[in-house]
Amino acid sequence: MSKTVKDLTAGTAGGIAQVLVRVGQPFHIATKLWRMQTAPQGTYSGVCLQTRSLSTLQGTLTPLLGIGVCVSIQFGALENVKRYFAAQNRAKAIGGENGATLTGGQLFTTGVVAGVANGFVSGPVEHIRIRLQTQSSTKPDYKGPLDAIKKIYSAHGIPGVFKGQAVTLLREATGYGVYFLAYEKLVQREMALKGIRRDELNPVNAVLYGAAAGYVVSALRLRFYRHSWNSFPLWAVIYPIDMIKSRMQTDGFTPATGQKYKSAIDCVRTVWRTEGIAAFTRGLTPTLIRSPLANGATFLGFEMASRVLNSW
């Protein structure tokens, strides 16, 4: 089995673990997240969780199929780029044994590549999912994922299916660049402190480091209106981008079908003007609740599957 096939297989295992954690949660946080991001101001006054129902589970098939593919692509791209940089390091006699200890810049770049590669799948997957989960439960436009794809493609072509793609790629590149940098640096640190190989990493630490990567403190200094933070969790940096993506993906396709935003920039300006800064972080709390569970499960699944596959 080639290294690339092993990476893709291990990534799929990570994706399955993530799906099992997300779908197995007592409350379907993701559905309400979409609704909170895209609902008119004042619709929800706080964190809104709901138990599962038929309408809540609409769109679940899409992530069940899509998340496994997305995570597989993420790790397949990530590991290939890591091997590329390791080869460069070996040629320069740097990076420790086999050049495998990558620099922060190299790790960030691997994450960006993984995010962009993943974005070409996650964009349409999330678009279809959010259309299904935010449509009317009494008069739905789509019967399911395949029906949604068919109708959107028939009416609006490939651009319709990939609606919000530019914002998705920005989110994925930025988010996964920092995400994988944080995780890999934590793993490097433990390996160096304990003098162990990667396949000797404690599974519990894989979970903890995966969870921590989702909460990694960014060195970016962001200022919004009168508020400023010297640093705060990754999702606080990425979340406003995610909110704009959600708005774009629930917006009408044309003025005749209720289009509100001409572009992502127009969406930012309109939301800022009409709803203020609070709209850019609406639904952040359920994201922070979900994040450590999903991230920890993903890396545990990947690391354990890699360990098994590489032992053959």
N, C-alpha and C positions, 0 to 999 in steps of 0.2 A: 504494500500500500504506500503510495507516494506521500510526502510530507504535506502537500496541499490537500489531498483527500483526507488525511488525518485531521488537519486543521478544520476543514469544513465539517467533518463528522463531529469533532469535539465541540465546535461552535453550535451545531444543531442540538447537541446534548444540553449546552448552556441555554439555548433558546427554549427547549422543552421544559427545563427546570424553571425558567422565568415564567412561562405560561402557566405551569402548575401552581406557582405561588400566586400569580395575579388572579387566575380564575378561581382558585381555592380560597381567596380572602372572604371573610364573612360579609363584607359589604362591597358592592361593585363600584369601587372608588373611581375607576377610569371613566365610567359613563357620566357620573356627576361632574367629573373634571371637565369633560367636553362641554357639558351644559353650563357650568359656571363660567367658563371662558367665553362662551358665545352668547349667553343670555343677556337681555337688556339690563341696564343698571337697576339694582334694587330687587331683582327677581329672587336672589338668595341673600340672606342676611348673615350667613355663617357657613361653616362646613356642612354640606348636605349629603348625607349618606342614605342609600336605600337598599333594601334587600332585593334579591334577584326576582325578576318576573319575566314573562315572555318578552315584553318590550325591552326590558333591560338587557336581555341576552342577545338582542339583535346585534349583529356585527361581531359576535364572538367567534364565529367560524373564520372570519378574516384574520384576526390575530393568531388563532391556533395554527393556521397554515403559514401566515406571514411572518410572525415573530421568529419561528424556527429558521426560516430562510434568511431573515434579516441578520440574526445573530451569527448564523453560519457564515454569511458574507463578511460581517464585521471581523470575525476572528481569522477567516481565511486571508483577507487583505492584510490585517494586522501582522500576522505571523510571517507572511511573505515579505513585507516591507522590513520587518525586524531582521529577517535573514539577509536581506540586501544590505542593510546598514552594518550587520555583523561582519559580512564579507569585506566591506570597506574598512572596517576597524582592523580586521586581521591583516589586511594589506599594509596598514599604517602601523601595525604592532601596538595597537591601543585597545582598550575595552576588555582587558582581562582575558580569561580563558576563552578561546575561539572568538574573541571580539564581541562576546554576547552581552557585555555590560554597556548598554547604549546610554548616550548622553540625554539630558532633558530635552534638548532640541530634536534629537532623533526620535525620541519616544512621542513627543508632541506631534511630529510629522506623521508617524505611523498611525496615530489616532485620527488625524485629519483625513488621511487616505482611507482608513477604515470607515470613517463617518460618511465621506462622500460616496464610497462604493455602496454602503448601506442605504444611503438616501434615495438612490434610484429605485429601490424596492419599498422602503418605508414610506416614501411620499405617497404613492398611489394606494398602498395598503391602508395608511391612516386616513387618507381622503375618503375612501369607500367606507371605512369603519365609522368615521364621524358623521357621514351623511346618513348612515343607517341608524345611528344611536341618537341623533338629534331630530330625526323626522317625526312627524305627527304619528301618534300611536293609533289614532282613529281613522285617519286617511293617509296611510303611508304611500310615498312615491315609489318605493322599491320593495320588492318581496324578499330580497336577500342580496348577498354580495355579487353573485353572477348577474342577477337582474340589474343591479345598480351599474355595474361595469358596462353591460350591454346598452342600457339606455343612455348613459352619459357619453359613451363612445359614439353611439349613433347620432346623438344631437350635437356633440361638441368636439368629436375627434380625440386624438391623443392629448392635445392641450387641455381638454376638459378632464380627462382621467388624471393628468399630472398637475391639476390646479394647485397652486401654492408651492410648487416644486422649488423655486428659487429660495424661498424662506426656509423650506425644509433642509436644503443643502447647507445653508448658512448655520442653521441650528445644529445639524449633525456634525459638520466640520469643527465648529467651535466646541461643542459639547464633548464629542468623543476625543478631540485633541487633548483636552484637560483631563477627561475621565481616565483614559488609558495611561496618560503620563502619571497621574496620581497612583493608580493601582500598581503599575510596574515599578515605580520608585519605592513603594512600600515593600514589594516583594524583594527588590534588590537589597533593601536595607536589612531585611531579616536574613537573607542568604549570606550577606557579608558579616553580620553580627554573630550568626551561629555556625558559619562555615559549612553550610549545607547546599545541596543541589536543589533545583526547582522541584523535582519530583519528590523531595523530602519535606516540602512545605506542609505544615499542619493544615488539614482541611478546614478547621475552625477559623484559622487566620485568613484563608481564602475568602470565607464568608465575611469576616470583619473588614478586610481590606477592600472587598467589593462594595460593601456598604459605605465605607469611608470615602471611597472614590466618588460616590454620588453626592457626598457632603463636603467635598474638598474645598478648602478655603482658597478663593481666587485672590491673586495679588492685584487684580484690577481695581482701580478706584473709580467708582461710579457715583455720579451726582444726578439726582432727579429733583427738580424744583428746589424746595428748601431742605430736602433730606440728603444726607451723604453718608456713605459707609466706607470705612477703610478696607474692609474685606467682609465677604459673607459667602454662604454656600454656593456651589456651582449652579444649582437650579435657580438661585436668585439672579444669576447672570443670564442664564439661558431661557428662563421661564418667559420673560416678555417676548422673546422671539417665538417661542412656542405658542403663546397666546395669539400673536399676529398670524401665525400659520393656521391656527384653528379658525380664526375669523375669516381668513381667505378661503378656507376649504368648506365653510358653511355658507359663504356668500353666494348670491345668484350668479349664474354664468353670463347673463346679459342684463341690460337694464329692464328688458321685458319680463325677466324672471326674478326681479328684485335685487339686482346687483347694487351694492352700496359703495364698494371700493374699486377704484380704477386700477390700483396697483398696491403693492405692499407699503410703499412710502405713503400713499394716500390713506391707507388703512391706519398707519401710525398717527398721522396728522389728525384724522377724523376722530379716532378713539381718544387721543390726547385732548382735543378741543371739546368734545361732547361729554366725556366720562371722567377725564382726569387721570392722574397717575395710578389711582387705586385699581383701575381696570386692567393694568398691565400685570398685576400680581393676583388677580382674582382666581381662586382655586389653587393657590400655592400650597396651602396647608395639606390637602389630600395628597398632593404630589410628594410632599416631604414624608407623609405617613407611609406611602407606598414604596418610596425609593429604596430604603435599606434592604427590605425584603427581596425585592426584584433583583437588585444589583448583586447582593450576596449570593442568591441562588444561581444567578447566571455564571459568576466566576467559579463557584463550587462545581457546577456541572461541567464547565469547560476544563478546569484543572484536573478533575478526577477522570474524565473521559480521555484527556490527553495522556495521563499517566498510564491508563490501561492500553491505549493504542500504541504508545511508544515502547511498551514492554514486549510487544510482539516481534 
